Amino acid sequence: STVYLNGEYMPMHEAKISPMDRGFLFGDGIYEVVPCYSGGLVGFGPHMDRMNDGLKAIGIELAMSHEEWKAIALKLDGENDGENLGIYFHVSRGADTKRAHSFPSGVKPTVFAFAFEIPPAPVADKSKANSYSVSTSTDLRWKRCNIKSTALLGNVLHYQKGVDEGNQECILFDVDGFLTEGSSTNAYIVKDGVVITAPLSNALLPGITRFMLLDILRKDGRIKVEERAVSREEFDAADEVWLTSSSKEVGPVVAIDGKPVGNGEIGDVWVVAQQLFSEGKFNY
Ligand code: PLP
């Protein structure tokens, strides 16, 4: 496959970075994943805004415009096989000559992008949808989860707990028992027809799918949306539970720690939400 590295396109096996790269040594970088379905990018502007926010938050200076990023995305889409691709963007602080925690001066950020095949976009059809079973855990990550850092060990360990328990995600609760998010997704409950998700804070990633879904639901107006704290008790009593991420879109959860959500089947509110999301997702 063709990848982008520091201004050049090359086959993946020719892309080389230094072992002194701070992305490698410290996880010192920011990343994004943008879906691309038949050439159509989903949420490109918001994804790039979030990446710039992350770079600013960790003090990496990079002068790259949305247009430059988009040209990379479209070039990778054209050069790589597959109708549906995830475009991965990664900026690390760059390679130093020594290993020191302090930011090096005069080092250029490492900029890397590649494309990988993803399944066709989810459809709002209960008989065709992927449904998810999840584990739960106390959220043991750091306190700046709003930054989309490449340092994902905390997320990886939570996700793996889910996998080890035969599930596809792990939903996290803070020490006071309130929902934060999934290890790689944002999380929602539906109760009496109302969609409820944790408010944005440094405890969770401001998901682009979350942003688009809430915006789409509010503009449609049929389904009420609340951004507020969700207790573990409320979570366990939900009629429906959903996950969102760029690749899953709106993912229905049917089991939590081996117990069914509601009647254990995909819910009716999910169908409406995924349908609206499918219709609106290319408008961002
Ligand atoms: N939360 C975490 C921890 C994530 O890693 C992700 C994305 O991979 C999300 C939420 C969902 O974000 P988005 O909708 O922007 O893909």
Boltz pocket constraint, residues with backbone or C-beta under 6 A from the ligand:
constraints:
  - pocket:
      binder: B
      contacts: [[A, 33], [A, 145], [A, 155], [A, 181], [A, 182], [A, 183], [A, 184], [A, 185], [A, 186], [A, 205], [A, 206], [A, 207], [A, 208], [A, 209], [A, 210], [A, 244], [A, 245], [A, 246], [A, 247]]
      max_distance: 6.0
